[in-house]
Amino acid sequence: MKEIKIIADPTKGGDLGNYWHYMLGFFLPFLVWLEKNSDYLKDKKLIIDSCNPMTDRILEEFLKESLFSYEMKQLSEKKLEISKKYWKSYREKLKRRLLKLEIKLRDTKASLFIFHEFLEKKDSIIIPRWDVYLELIGTFPKAYESQIMSIRESLIDWADSQNKETSGAYTLILKRSDPPTSTLGKKSIEKRWLKGYGSERRQLLGIDSLYHELEKRDYNPFIFASGDHNLKEQISVHYRSKTLIAIRGADLFNMFWMPSNSTVIMQASSGLINKAAQPILARCCGHKFYEIPHHGEKSPRLNFETIRSILNGTRNTKIPNHC
């Protein structure tokens, strides 16, 4: 049986052990390619680049129910994270500005096109970084936008979300998961675990209090720790929600599964060096997006009156359009 290597592009953007970067920079583009080439792959074995134990499980959950033959194997070296010094260096700042200028001048002929094209070799496919493209250009790659949305609908069907109870849509409050015990020690570095996973890095305070206040007013609140659930459960819960409240983080990618015109409320957190990409994704998904300032706190406390004013439409904390 002929083998085809599916390789994550390790040269651009954040770590693919991060849920946000993995879903946009590997999982979704890979599924788009897989759907397009499914007939060709019937007698092939896929050797899929291992990105991180947690994110690998997301793709395996899907592939185990498919007819494709596959194996997870580390095929490329990957960085844990981008350092603050590297991100703020004059070289990288200049590079980002030149890339943005080039795309304005040359459109799809720009060298930036490499961020969203599949690079095909004789026995391997390098998966493009649509997470980077989204952040730099402000949209999904136009050439694949319809396929991305088609994959979204297919995954919602796969998760059986449309067959479940949809009355009384959730006001969903995301709780950051605790880091798994396997992220400690030298082996965690070899497996490319992110330093400061989940609640160890930052978290929302005051979740229980907010829940009770929302419950008293029939907002149908639901507290959900995305990292404690498989992909099907994450898709299902978000698909049945019309409001999402969370601190800035990777699990906000799951707004992708929510019905169009949902409300996303992001509590900002101090200490993050790059501009938030969440409002860009919200705009591309057709959601209303609001950001609450952090006032210098890494783990801010939610304020019910602030949340209520947003839900009632009396507070303007919207982020300007990025797309």
Summary of the structure (lengths in Angstrom):
residues: 323
radius of gyration: 19.8
end to end distance: 44.1
largest distance: 61.7
contacts: 964
relative contact order: 0.13
helix: 44%
strand: 16%
